[in-house]
Amino acid sequence: MSHDTTGRSLVKTISWRITGSFSTFIISYLVLGSFTIAGSIAIIQIVTNTALYYLHERIWNKIGWGKDLDK
């Protein structure tokens, strides 16, 4: 069975979080017009979503459905 290593999952988590947090910051700023509030929202989102994504990724790694196991 093909599995991502823990390190690969961690790097994917970080790269996705950078993308998602930047998006959250921009949207928050456009809606609220405050860099301080937008930054606060982005920081809270970084912490919670990083942990949730990593757990989500590791759980999905245990599910064989949809994986090409011949490679």
PDB file of N, H, CA, C and O in Angstrom:
ATOM      1  N   MET A   1       0.850  -1.177   0.000  1.00  0.00           N
ATOM      2  CA  MET A   1       0.000   0.000   0.000  1.00  0.00           C
ATOM      3  C   MET A   1       0.897   1.242   0.000  1.00  0.00           C
ATOM      4  O   MET A   1       1.868   1.306   0.755  1.00  0.00           O
ATOM      5  N   SER A   2       0.586   2.191  -0.815  1.00  0.00           N
ATOM      6  H   SER A   2      -0.203   2.139  -1.428  1.00  0.00           H
ATOM      7  CA  SER A   2       1.355   3.425  -0.928  1.00  0.00           C
ATOM      8  C   SER A   2       0.931   4.427   0.135  1.00  0.00           C
ATOM      9  O   SER A   2      -0.256   4.715   0.282  1.00  0.00           O
ATOM     10  N   HIS A   3       1.906   4.962   0.881  1.00  0.00           N
ATOM     11  H   HIS A   3       2.871   4.727   0.761  1.00  0.00           H
ATOM     12  CA  HIS A   3       1.628   5.944   1.928  1.00  0.00           C
ATOM     13  C   HIS A   3       2.574   7.119   1.794  1.00  0.00           C
ATOM     14  O   HIS A   3       3.746   6.944   1.459  1.00  0.00           O
ATOM     15  N   ASP A   4       2.073   8.314   2.054  1.00  0.00           N
ATOM     16  H   ASP A   4       1.122   8.456   2.326  1.00  0.00           H
ATOM     17  CA  ASP A   4       2.953   9.467   2.198  1.00  0.00           C
ATOM     18  C   ASP A   4       3.689   9.316   3.522  1.00  0.00           C
ATOM     19  O   ASP A   4       3.136   8.808   4.497  1.00  0.00           O
ATOM     20  N   THR A   5       4.939   9.761   3.547  1.00  0.00           N
ATOM     21  H   THR A   5       5.389  10.174   2.755  1.00  0.00           H
ATOM     22  CA  THR A   5       5.661   9.772   4.806  1.00  0.00           C
ATOM     23  C   THR A   5       5.112  10.896   5.680  1.00  0.00           C
ATOM     24  O   THR A   5       4.426  11.797   5.197  1.00  0.00           O
ATOM     25  N   THR A   6       5.423  10.829   6.960  1.00  0.00           N
ATOM     26  H   THR A   6       5.980  10.097   7.352  1.00  0.00           H
ATOM     27  CA  THR A   6       5.006  11.885   7.872  1.00  0.00           C
ATOM     28  C   THR A   6       5.608  13.217   7.441  1.00  0.00           C
ATOM     29  O   THR A   6       4.937  14.247   7.492  1.00  0.00           O
ATOM     30  N   GLY A   7       6.864  13.201   7.018  1.00  0.00           N
ATOM     31  H   GLY A   7       7.409  12.364   6.976  1.00  0.00           H
ATOM     32  CA  GLY A   7       7.528  14.434   6.561  1.00  0.00           C
ATOM     33  C   GLY A   7       6.839  15.040   5.347  1.00  0.00           C
ATOM     34  O   GLY A   7       6.659  16.255   5.275  1.00  0.00           O
ATOM     35  N   ARG A   8       6.453  14.198   4.394  1.00  0.00           N
ATOM     36  H   ARG A   8       6.599  13.211   4.452  1.00  0.00           H
ATOM     37  CA  ARG A   8       5.753  14.695   3.204  1.00  0.00           C
ATOM     38  C   ARG A   8       4.414  15.320   3.591  1.00  0.00           C
ATOM     39  O   ARG A   8       4.052  16.383   3.086  1.00  0.00           O
ATOM     40  N   SER A   9       3.684  14.662   4.481  1.00  0.00           N
ATOM     41  H   SER A   9       3.978  13.799   4.891  1.00  0.00           H
ATOM     42  CA  SER A   9       2.412  15.221   4.944  1.00  0.00           C
ATOM     43  C   SER A   9       2.630  16.561   5.639  1.00  0.00           C
ATOM     44  O   SER A   9       1.829  17.481   5.477  1.00  0.00           O
ATOM     45  N   LEU A  10       3.703  16.676   6.407  1.00  0.00           N
ATOM     46  H   LEU A  10       4.354  15.929   6.539  1.00  0.00           H
ATOM     47  CA  LEU A  10       3.997  17.924   7.104  1.00  0.00           C
ATOM     48  C   LEU A  10       4.322  19.048   6.125  1.00  0.00           C
ATOM     49  O   LEU A  10       3.831  20.165   6.291  1.00  0.00           O
ATOM     50  N   VAL A  11       5.142  18.775   5.107  1.00  0.00           N
ATOM     51  H   VAL A  11       5.541  17.869   4.972  1.00  0.00           H
ATOM     52  CA  VAL A  11       5.475  19.798   4.100  1.00  0.00           C
ATOM     53  C   VAL A  11       4.238  20.199   3.310  1.00  0.00           C
ATOM     54  O   VAL A  11       4.044  21.381   3.026  1.00  0.00           O
ATOM     55  N   LYS A  12       3.397  19.232   2.950  1.00  0.00           N
ATOM     56  H   LYS A  12       3.555  18.272   3.181  1.00  0.00           H
ATOM     57  CA  LYS A  12       2.147  19.551   2.252  1.00  0.00           C
ATOM     58  C   LYS A  12       1.245  20.406   3.125  1.00  0.00           C
ATOM     59  O   LYS A  12       0.595  21.328   2.634  1.00  0.00           O
ATOM     60  N   THR A  13       1.201  20.104   4.417  1.00  0.00           N
ATOM     61  H   THR A  13       1.729  19.354   4.816  1.00  0.00           H
ATOM     62  CA  THR A  13       0.410  20.886   5.362  1.00  0.00           C
ATOM     63  C   THR A  13       0.874  22.332   5.385  1.00  0.00           C
ATOM     64  O   THR A  13       0.056  23.250   5.324  1.00  0.00           O
ATOM     65  N   ILE A  14       2.178  22.539   5.473  1.00  0.00           N
ATOM     66  H   ILE A  14       2.842  21.794   5.522  1.00  0.00           H
ATOM     67  CA  ILE A  14       2.736  23.893   5.553  1.00  0.00           C
ATOM     68  C   ILE A  14       2.485  24.668   4.260  1.00  0.00           C
ATOM     69  O   ILE A  14       2.072  25.827   4.305  1.00  0.00           O
ATOM     70  N   SER A  15       2.727  24.043   3.115  1.00  0.00           N
ATOM     71  H   SER A  15       3.062  23.102   3.077  1.00  0.00           H
ATOM     72  CA  SER A  15       2.535  24.760   1.839  1.00  0.00           C
ATOM     73  C   SER A  15       1.068  25.122   1.620  1.00  0.00           C
ATOM     74  O   SER A  15       0.756  26.208   1.130  1.00  0.00           O
ATOM     75  N   TRP A  16       0.176  24.214   1.983  1.00  0.00           N
ATOM     76  H   TRP A  16       0.428  23.332   2.381  1.00  0.00           H
ATOM     77  CA  TRP A  16      -1.256  24.510   1.843  1.00  0.00           C
ATOM     78  C   TRP A  16      -1.686  25.599   2.813  1.00  0.00           C
ATOM     79  O   TRP A  16      -2.498  26.459   2.468  1.00  0.00           O
ATOM     80  N   ARG A  17      -1.151  25.566   4.011  1.00  0.00           N
ATOM     81  H   ARG A  17      -0.492  24.868   4.291  1.00  0.00           H
ATOM     82  CA  ARG A  17      -1.516  26.557   5.022  1.00  0.00           C
ATOM     83  C   ARG A  17      -1.072  27.947   4.621  1.00  0.00           C
ATOM     84  O   ARG A  17      -1.798  28.913   4.857  1.00  0.00           O
ATOM     85  N   ILE A  18       0.101  28.075   4.021  1.00  0.00           N
ATOM     86  H   ILE A  18       0.690  27.290   3.829  1.00  0.00           H
ATOM     87  CA  ILE A  18       0.555  29.384   3.536  1.00  0.00           C
ATOM     88  C   ILE A  18      -0.427  29.923   2.505  1.00  0.00           C
ATOM     89  O   ILE A  18      -0.817  31.090   2.557  1.00  0.00           O
ATOM     90  N   THR A  19      -0.821  29.076   1.576  1.00  0.00           N
ATOM     91  H   THR A  19      -0.505  28.128   1.533  1.00  0.00           H
ATOM     92  CA  THR A  19      -1.781  29.486   0.544  1.00  0.00           C
ATOM     93  C   THR A  19      -3.125  29.877   1.156  1.00  0.00           C
ATOM     94  O   THR A  19      -3.676  30.929   0.833  1.00  0.00           O
ATOM     95  N   GLY A  20      -3.646  29.032   2.034  1.00  0.00           N
ATOM     96  H   GLY A  20      -3.198  28.177   2.296  1.00  0.00           H
ATOM     97  CA  GLY A  20      -4.946  29.297   2.645  1.00  0.00           C
ATOM     98  C   GLY A  20      -4.946  30.517   3.549  1.00  0.00           C
ATOM     99  O   GLY A  20      -5.914  31.278   3.569  1.00  0.00           O
ATOM    100  N   SER A  21      -3.867  30.707   4.298  1.00  0.00           N
ATOM    101  H   SER A  21      -3.081  30.089   4.281  1.00  0.00           H
ATOM    102  CA  SER A  21      -3.798  31.847   5.216  1.00  0.00           C
ATOM    103  C   SER A  21      -3.671  33.167   4.472  1.00  0.00           C
ATOM    104  O   SER A  21      -4.237  34.178   4.889  1.00  0.00           O
ATOM    105  N   PHE A  22      -2.933  33.158   3.378  1.00  0.00           N
ATOM    106  H   PHE A  22      -2.473  32.337   3.040  1.00  0.00           H
ATOM    107  CA  PHE A  22      -2.838  34.366   2.558  1.00  0.00           C
ATOM    108  C   PHE A  22      -4.209  34.731   2.012  1.00  0.00           C
ATOM    109  O   PHE A  22      -4.598  35.898   2.022  1.00  0.00           O
ATOM    110  N   SER A  23      -4.933  33.738   1.539  1.00  0.00           N
ATOM    111  H   SER A  23      -4.617  32.789   1.531  1.00  0.00           H
ATOM    112  CA  SER A  23      -6.281  33.960   1.025  1.00  0.00           C
ATOM    113  C   SER A  23      -7.204  34.498   2.119  1.00  0.00           C
ATOM    114  O   SER A  23      -7.952  35.447   1.887  1.00  0.00           O
ATOM    115  N   THR A  24      -7.154  33.901   3.301  1.00  0.00           N
ATOM    116  H   THR A  24      -6.545  33.130   3.490  1.00  0.00           H
ATOM    117  CA  THR A  24      -7.969  34.361   4.429  1.00  0.00           C
ATOM    118  C   THR A  24      -7.646  35.804   4.792  1.00  0.00           C
ATOM    119  O   THR A  24      -8.547  36.607   5.035  1.00  0.00           O
ATOM    120  N   PHE A  25      -6.355  36.131   4.827  1.00  0.00           N
ATOM    121  H   PHE A  25      -5.623  35.480   4.629  1.00  0.00           H
ATOM    122  CA  PHE A  25      -5.940  37.494   5.164  1.00  0.00           C
ATOM    123  C   PHE A  25      -6.496  38.498   4.147  1.00  0.00           C
ATOM    124  O   PHE A  25      -7.051  39.526   4.534  1.00  0.00           O
ATOM    125  N   ILE A  26      -6.351  38.208   2.865  1.00  0.00           N
ATOM    126  H   ILE A  26      -5.900  37.373   2.550  1.00  0.00           H
ATOM    127  CA  ILE A  26      -6.820  39.126   1.807  1.00  0.00           C
ATOM    128  C   ILE A  26      -8.333  39.312   1.896  1.00  0.00           C
ATOM    129  O   ILE A  26      -8.824  40.440   1.862  1.00  0.00           O
ATOM    130  N   ILE A  27      -9.075  38.203   2.011  1.00  0.00           N
ATOM    131  H   ILE A  27      -8.676  37.287   2.039  1.00  0.00           H
ATOM    132  CA  ILE A  27     -10.542  38.304   2.093  1.00  0.00           C
ATOM    133  C   ILE A  27     -10.965  39.075   3.336  1.00  0.00           C
ATOM    134  O   ILE A  27     -11.841  39.938   3.270  1.00  0.00           O
ATOM    135  N   SER A  28     -10.336  38.761   4.480  1.00  0.00           N
ATOM    136  H   SER A  28      -9.624  38.061   4.534  1.00  0.00           H
ATOM    137  CA  SER A  28     -10.672  39.465   5.724  1.00  0.00           C
ATOM    138  C   SER A  28     -10.397  40.954   5.601  1.00  0.00           C
ATOM    139  O   SER A  28     -11.192  41.776   6.057  1.00  0.00           O
ATOM    140  N   TYR A  29      -9.285  41.299   4.991  1.00  0.00           N
ATOM    141  H   TYR A  29      -8.639  40.631   4.621  1.00  0.00           H
ATOM    142  CA  TYR A  29      -8.953  42.717   4.822  1.00  0.00           C
ATOM    143  C   TYR A  29      -9.963  43.406   3.904  1.00  0.00           C
ATOM    144  O   TYR A  29     -10.421  44.510   4.199  1.00  0.00           O
ATOM    145  N   LEU A  30     -10.308  42.756   2.795  1.00  0.00           N
ATOM    146  H   LEU A  30      -9.935  41.860   2.556  1.00  0.00           H
ATOM    147  CA  LEU A  30     -11.261  43.363   1.866  1.00  0.00           C
ATOM    148  C   LEU A  30     -12.638  43.558   2.503  1.00  0.00           C
ATOM    149  O   LEU A  30     -13.307  44.556   2.233  1.00  0.00           O
ATOM    150  N   VAL A  31     -13.061  42.628   3.334  1.00  0.00           N
ATOM    151  H   VAL A  31     -12.518  41.817   3.554  1.00  0.00           H
ATOM    152  CA  VAL A  31     -14.374  42.720   3.981  1.00  0.00           C
ATOM    153  C   VAL A  31     -14.353  43.714   5.139  1.00  0.00           C
ATOM    154  O   VAL A  31     -15.278  44.512   5.293  1.00  0.00           O
ATOM    155  N   LEU A  32     -13.286  43.666   5.963  1.00  0.00           N
ATOM    156  H   LEU A  32     -12.535  43.019   5.838  1.00  0.00           H
ATOM    157  CA  LEU A  32     -13.261  44.449   7.196  1.00  0.00           C
ATOM    158  C   LEU A  32     -12.471  45.746   7.104  1.00  0.00           C
ATOM    159  O   LEU A  32     -12.693  46.663   7.895  1.00  0.00           O
ATOM    160  N   GLY A  33     -11.548  45.833   6.143  1.00  0.00           N
ATOM    161  H   GLY A  33     -11.369  45.088   5.500  1.00  0.00           H
ATOM    162  CA  GLY A  33     -10.760  47.050   5.967  1.00  0.00           C
ATOM    163  C   GLY A  33      -9.731  47.305   7.052  1.00  0.00           C
ATOM    164  O   GLY A  33      -9.277  48.438   7.208  1.00  0.00           O
ATOM    165  N   SER A  34      -9.353  46.292   7.800  1.00  0.00           N
ATOM    166  H   SER A  34      -9.722  45.371   7.674  1.00  0.00           H
ATOM    167  CA  SER A  34      -8.390  46.463   8.885  1.00  0.00           C
ATOM    168  C   SER A  34      -7.290  45.412   8.775  1.00  0.00           C
ATOM    169  O   SER A  34      -7.560  44.212   8.792  1.00  0.00           O
ATOM    170  N   PHE A  35      -6.034  45.882   8.662  1.00  0.00           N
ATOM    171  H   PHE A  35      -5.815  46.857   8.648  1.00  0.00           H
ATOM    172  CA  PHE A  35      -4.912  44.947   8.636  1.00  0.00           C
ATOM    173  C   PHE A  35      -4.788  44.195   9.960  1.00  0.00           C
ATOM    174  O   PHE A  35      -4.456  43.009   9.969  1.00  0.00           O
ATOM    175  N   THR A  36      -5.051  44.871  11.068  1.00  0.00           N
ATOM    176  H   THR A  36      -5.321  45.834  11.060  1.00  0.00           H
ATOM    177  CA  THR A  36      -4.923  44.255  12.389  1.00  0.00           C
ATOM    178  C   THR A  36      -5.921  43.122  12.572  1.00  0.00           C
ATOM    179  O   THR A  36      -5.549  42.029  13.000  1.00  0.00           O
ATOM    180  N   ILE A  37      -7.159  43.368  12.257  1.00  0.00           N
ATOM    181  H   ILE A  37      -7.462  44.255  11.909  1.00  0.00           H
ATOM    182  CA  ILE A  37      -8.188  42.326  12.404  1.00  0.00           C
ATOM    183  C   ILE A  37      -7.957  41.195  11.404  1.00  0.00           C
ATOM    184  O   ILE A  37      -8.082  40.020  11.748  1.00  0.00           O
ATOM    185  N   ALA A  38      -7.620  41.555  10.172  1.00  0.00           N
ATOM    186  H   ALA A  38      -7.519  42.510   9.893  1.00  0.00           H
ATOM    187  CA  ALA A  38      -7.351  40.538   9.148  1.00  0.00           C
ATOM    188  C   ALA A  38      -6.168  39.668   9.569  1.00  0.00           C
ATOM    189  O   ALA A  38      -6.196  38.451   9.386  1.00  0.00           O
ATOM    190  N   GLY A  39      -5.136  40.284  10.128  1.00  0.00           N
ATOM    191  H   GLY A  39      -5.114  41.273  10.277  1.00  0.00           H
ATOM    192  CA  GLY A  39      -3.978  39.527  10.603  1.00  0.00           C
ATOM    193  C   GLY A  39      -4.334  38.604  11.756  1.00  0.00           C
ATOM    194  O   GLY A  39      -3.867  37.467  11.815  1.00  0.00           O
ATOM    195  N   SER A  40      -5.157  39.088  12.669  1.00  0.00           N
ATOM    196  H   SER A  40      -5.537  40.012  12.621  1.00  0.00           H
ATOM    197  CA  SER A  40      -5.597  38.267  13.802  1.00  0.00           C
ATOM    198  C   SER A  40      -6.391  37.056  13.323  1.00  0.00           C
ATOM    199  O   SER A  40      -6.183  35.939  13.796  1.00  0.00           O
ATOM    200  N   ILE A  41      -7.286  37.282  12.398  1.00  0.00           N
ATOM    201  H   ILE A  41      -7.455  38.190  12.013  1.00  0.00           H
ATOM    202  CA  ILE A  41      -8.082  36.182  11.841  1.00  0.00           C
ATOM    203  C   ILE A  41      -7.156  35.180  11.154  1.00  0.00           C
ATOM    204  O   ILE A  41      -7.315  33.973  11.334  1.00  0.00           O
ATOM    205  N   ALA A  42      -6.204  35.658  10.380  1.00  0.00           N
ATOM    206  H   ALA A  42      -6.075  36.638  10.234  1.00  0.00           H
ATOM    207  CA  ALA A  42      -5.277  34.763   9.666  1.00  0.00           C
ATOM    208  C   ALA A  42      -4.434  33.943  10.642  1.00  0.00           C
ATOM    209  O   ALA A  42      -4.202  32.758  10.404  1.00  0.00           O
ATOM    210  N   ILE A  43      -3.979  34.546  11.725  1.00  0.00           N
ATOM    211  H   ILE A  43      -4.168  35.509  11.918  1.00  0.00           H
ATOM    212  CA  ILE A  43      -3.160  33.815  12.704  1.00  0.00           C
ATOM    213  C   ILE A  43      -3.977  32.721  13.394  1.00  0.00           C
ATOM    214  O   ILE A  43      -3.499  31.597  13.553  1.00  0.00           O
ATOM    215  N   ILE A  44      -5.197  33.043  13.799  1.00  0.00           N
ATOM    216  H   ILE A  44      -5.585  33.956  13.670  1.00  0.00           H
ATOM    217  CA  ILE A  44      -6.063  32.031  14.415  1.00  0.00           C
ATOM    218  C   ILE A  44      -6.322  30.890  13.438  1.00  0.00           C
ATOM    219  O   ILE A  44      -6.306  29.717  13.812  1.00  0.00           O
ATOM    220  N   GLN A  45      -6.556  31.249  12.200  1.00  0.00           N
ATOM    221  H   GLN A  45      -6.569  32.202  11.896  1.00  0.00           H
ATOM    222  CA  GLN A  45      -6.824  30.253  11.176  1.00  0.00           C
ATOM    223  C   GLN A  45      -5.598  29.388  10.911  1.00  0.00           C
ATOM    224  O   GLN A  45      -5.740  28.190  10.669  1.00  0.00           O
ATOM    225  N   ILE A  46      -4.407  29.958  10.949  1.00  0.00           N
ATOM    226  H   ILE A  46      -4.292  30.932  11.145  1.00  0.00           H
ATOM    227  CA  ILE A  46      -3.179  29.182  10.740  1.00  0.00           C
ATOM    228  C   ILE A  46      -3.071  28.068  11.779  1.00  0.00           C
ATOM    229  O   ILE A  46      -2.826  26.912  11.435  1.00  0.00           O
ATOM    230  N   VAL A  47      -3.251  28.417  13.024  1.00  0.00           N
ATOM    231  H   VAL A  47      -3.450  29.357  13.303  1.00  0.00           H
ATOM    232  CA  VAL A  47      -3.082  27.449  14.110  1.00  0.00           C
ATOM    233  C   VAL A  47      -4.115  26.326  14.025  1.00  0.00           C
ATOM    234  O   VAL A  47      -3.759  25.148  14.049  1.00  0.00           O
ATOM    235  N   THR A  48      -5.376  26.687  13.928  1.00  0.00           N
ATOM    236  H   THR A  48      -5.665  27.644  13.909  1.00  0.00           H
ATOM    237  CA  THR A  48      -6.421  25.660  13.940  1.00  0.00           C
ATOM    238  C   THR A  48      -6.418  24.819  12.666  1.00  0.00           C
ATOM    239  O   THR A  48      -6.501  23.593  12.735  1.00  0.00           O
ATOM    240  N   ASN A  49      -6.324  25.459  11.519  1.00  0.00           N
ATOM    241  H   ASN A  49      -6.256  26.456  11.464  1.00  0.00           H
ATOM    242  CA  ASN A  49      -6.404  24.705  10.271  1.00  0.00           C
ATOM    243  C   ASN A  49      -5.166  23.866   9.992  1.00  0.00           C
ATOM    244  O   ASN A  49      -5.267  22.837   9.324  1.00  0.00           O
ATOM    245  N   THR A  50      -4.000  24.277  10.484  1.00  0.00           N
ATOM    246  H   THR A  50      -3.918  25.113  11.027  1.00  0.00           H
ATOM    247  CA  THR A  50      -2.801  23.459  10.302  1.00  0.00           C
ATOM    248  C   THR A  50      -2.974  22.126  11.012  1.00  0.00           C
ATOM    249  O   THR A  50      -2.713  21.070  10.437  1.00  0.00           O
ATOM    250  N   ALA A  51      -3.410  22.177  12.252  1.00  0.00           N
ATOM    251  H   ALA A  51      -3.622  23.035  12.720  1.00  0.00           H
ATOM    252  CA  ALA A  51      -3.616  20.944  13.006  1.00  0.00           C
ATOM    253  C   ALA A  51      -4.706  20.085  12.372  1.00  0.00           C
ATOM    254  O   ALA A  51      -4.537  18.872  12.244  1.00  0.00           O
ATOM    255  N   LEU A  52      -5.805  20.686  11.981  1.00  0.00           N
ATOM    256  H   LEU A  52      -5.943  21.671  12.085  1.00  0.00           H
ATOM    257  CA  LEU A  52      -6.908  19.931  11.381  1.00  0.00           C
ATOM    258  C   LEU A  52      -6.520  19.313  10.045  1.00  0.00           C
ATOM    259  O   LEU A  52      -6.882  18.170   9.767  1.00  0.00           O
ATOM    260  N   TYR A  53      -5.788  20.051   9.213  1.00  0.00           N
ATOM    261  H   TYR A  53      -5.493  20.980   9.438  1.00  0.00           H
ATOM    262  CA  TYR A  53      -5.372  19.510   7.912  1.00  0.00           C
ATOM    263  C   TYR A  53      -4.427  18.334   8.093  1.00  0.00           C
ATOM    264  O   TYR A  53      -4.566  17.315   7.416  1.00  0.00           O
ATOM    265  N   TYR A  54      -3.461  18.468   9.004  1.00  0.00           N
ATOM    266  H   TYR A  54      -3.347  19.296   9.554  1.00  0.00           H
ATOM    267  CA  TYR A  54      -2.507  17.388   9.226  1.00  0.00           C
ATOM    268  C   TYR A  54      -3.239  16.118   9.667  1.00  0.00           C
ATOM    269  O   TYR A  54      -2.972  15.036   9.143  1.00  0.00           O
ATOM    270  N   LEU A  55      -4.151  16.242  10.618  1.00  0.00           N
ATOM    271  H   LEU A  55      -4.368  17.121  11.044  1.00  0.00           H
ATOM    272  CA  LEU A  55      -4.930  15.082  11.060  1.00  0.00           C
ATOM    273  C   LEU A  55      -5.760  14.497   9.925  1.00  0.00           C
ATOM    274  O   LEU A  55      -5.832  13.279   9.762  1.00  0.00           O
ATOM    275  N   HIS A  56      -6.383  15.366   9.147  1.00  0.00           N
ATOM    276  H   HIS A  56      -6.325  16.356   9.280  1.00  0.00           H
ATOM    277  CA  HIS A  56      -7.185  14.946   7.991  1.00  0.00           C
ATOM    278  C   HIS A  56      -6.322  14.165   7.001  1.00  0.00           C
ATOM    279  O   HIS A  56      -6.732  13.112   6.512  1.00  0.00           O
ATOM    280  N   GLU A  57      -5.133  14.679   6.707  1.00  0.00           N
ATOM    281  H   GLU A  57      -4.800  15.534   7.104  1.00  0.00           H
ATOM    282  CA  GLU A  57      -4.216  14.043   5.758  1.00  0.00           C
ATOM    283  C   GLU A  57      -3.786  12.658   6.260  1.00  0.00           C
ATOM    284  O   GLU A  57      -3.759  11.698   5.489  1.00  0.00           O
ATOM    285  N   ARG A  58      -3.454  12.559   7.536  1.00  0.00           N
ATOM    286  H   ARG A  58      -3.476  13.339   8.162  1.00  0.00           H
ATOM    287  CA  ARG A  58      -3.004  11.278   8.086  1.00  0.00           C
ATOM    288  C   ARG A  58      -4.151  10.258   8.117  1.00  0.00           C
ATOM    289  O   ARG A  58      -3.916   9.070   7.893  1.00  0.00           O
ATOM    290  N   ILE A  59      -5.363  10.693   8.386  1.00  0.00           N
ATOM    291  H   ILE A  59      -5.553  11.658   8.568  1.00  0.00           H
ATOM    292  CA  ILE A  59      -6.511   9.783   8.361  1.00  0.00           C
ATOM    293  C   ILE A  59      -6.740   9.284   6.939  1.00  0.00           C
ATOM    294  O   ILE A  59      -6.921   8.085   6.730  1.00  0.00           O
ATOM    295  N   TRP A  60      -6.734  10.178   5.967  1.00  0.00           N
ATOM    296  H   TRP A  60      -6.586  11.153   6.137  1.00  0.00           H
ATOM    297  CA  TRP A  60      -6.941   9.778   4.573  1.00  0.00           C
ATOM    298  C   TRP A  60      -5.821   8.873   4.078  1.00  0.00           C
ATOM    299  O   TRP A  60      -6.035   8.045   3.193  1.00  0.00           O
ATOM    300  N   ASN A  61      -4.639   9.025   4.639  1.00  0.00           N
ATOM    301  H   ASN A  61      -4.464   9.697   5.358  1.00  0.00           H
ATOM    302  CA  ASN A  61      -3.521   8.175   4.237  1.00  0.00           C
ATOM    303  C   ASN A  61      -3.779   6.713   4.601  1.00  0.00           C
ATOM    304  O   ASN A  61      -3.221   5.817   3.968  1.00  0.00           O
ATOM    305  N   LYS A  62      -4.602   6.462   5.592  1.00  0.00           N
ATOM    306  H   LYS A  62      -5.056   7.190   6.105  1.00  0.00           H
ATOM    307  CA  LYS A  62      -4.926   5.104   6.017  1.00  0.00           C
ATOM    308  C   LYS A  62      -6.042   4.472   5.177  1.00  0.00           C
ATOM    309  O   LYS A  62      -6.292   3.271   5.283  1.00  0.00           O
ATOM    310  N   ILE A  63      -6.704   5.264   4.354  1.00  0.00           N
ATOM    311  H   ILE A  63      -6.501   6.239   4.268  1.00  0.00           H
ATOM    312  CA  ILE A  63      -7.819   4.787   3.528  1.00  0.00           C
ATOM    313  C   ILE A  63      -7.283   4.398   2.152  1.00  0.00           C
ATOM    314  O   ILE A  63      -6.670   5.215   1.466  1.00  0.00           O
ATOM    315  N   GLY A  64      -7.514   3.169   1.759  1.00  0.00           N
ATOM    316  H   GLY A  64      -8.012   2.505   2.316  1.00  0.00           H
ATOM    317  CA  GLY A  64      -6.996   2.673   0.489  1.00  0.00           C
ATOM    318  C   GLY A  64      -7.823   3.062  -0.726  1.00  0.00           C
ATOM    319  O   GLY A  64      -7.345   2.964  -1.857  1.00  0.00           O
ATOM    320  N   TRP A  65      -9.051   3.501  -0.509  1.00  0.00           N
ATOM    321  H   TRP A  65      -9.439   3.581   0.409  1.00  0.00           H
ATOM    322  CA  TRP A  65      -9.953   3.817  -1.614  1.00  0.00           C
ATOM    323  C   TRP A  65      -9.339   4.851  -2.551  1.00  0.00           C
ATOM    324  O   TRP A  65      -8.879   5.903  -2.107  1.00  0.00           O
ATOM    325  N   GLY A  66      -9.334   4.548  -3.849  1.00  0.00           N
ATOM    326  H   GLY A  66      -9.708   3.694  -4.209  1.00  0.00           H
ATOM    327  CA  GLY A  66      -8.888   5.487  -4.864  1.00  0.00           C
ATOM    328  C   GLY A  66      -7.396   5.543  -5.086  1.00  0.00           C
ATOM    329  O   GLY A  66      -6.937   6.308  -5.935  1.00  0.00           O
ATOM    330  N   LYS A  67      -6.619   4.762  -4.356  1.00  0.00           N
ATOM    331  H   LYS A  67      -6.992   4.140  -3.667  1.00  0.00           H
ATOM    332  CA  LYS A  67      -5.176   4.737  -4.551  1.00  0.00           C
ATOM    333  C   LYS A  67      -4.820   3.722  -5.616  1.00  0.00           C
ATOM    334  O   LYS A  67      -5.408   2.643  -5.686  1.00  0.00           O
ATOM    335  N   ASP A  68      -3.853   4.077  -6.441  1.00  0.00           N
ATOM    336  H   ASP A  68      -3.375   4.953  -6.384  1.00  0.00           H
ATOM    337  CA  ASP A  68      -3.340   3.137  -7.434  1.00  0.00           C
ATOM    338  C   ASP A  68      -2.220   2.346  -6.760  1.00  0.00           C
ATOM    339  O   ASP A  68      -1.087   2.817  -6.669  1.00  0.00           O
ATOM    340  N   LEU A  69      -2.538   1.173  -6.301  1.00  0.00           N
ATOM    341  H   LEU A  69      -3.459   0.790  -6.375  1.00  0.00           H
ATOM    342  CA  LEU A  69      -1.597   0.380  -5.509  1.00  0.00           C
ATOM    343  C   LEU A  69      -0.569  -0.354  -6.354  1.00  0.00           C
ATOM    344  O   LEU A  69       0.350  -0.962  -5.806  1.00  0.00           O
ATOM    345  N   ASP A  70      -0.701  -0.313  -7.692  1.00  0.00           N
ATOM    346  H   ASP A  70      -1.447   0.181  -8.138  1.00  0.00           H
ATOM    347  CA  ASP A  70       0.245  -0.986  -8.569  1.00  0.00           C
ATOM    348  C   ASP A  70       1.527  -0.191  -8.766  1.00  0.00           C
ATOM    349  O   ASP A  70       2.516  -0.734  -9.258  1.00  0.00           O
ATOM    350  N   LYS A  71       1.529   1.077  -8.395  1.00  0.00           N
ATOM    351  H   LYS A  71       0.726   1.519  -7.995  1.00  0.00           H
ATOM    352  CA  LYS A  71       2.706   1.931  -8.642  1.00  0.00           C
ATOM    353  C   LYS A  71       3.602   1.965  -7.450  1.00  0.00           C
ATOM    354  O   LYS A  71       4.637   2.630  -7.474  1.00  0.00           O
TER     355      LYS A  71
END
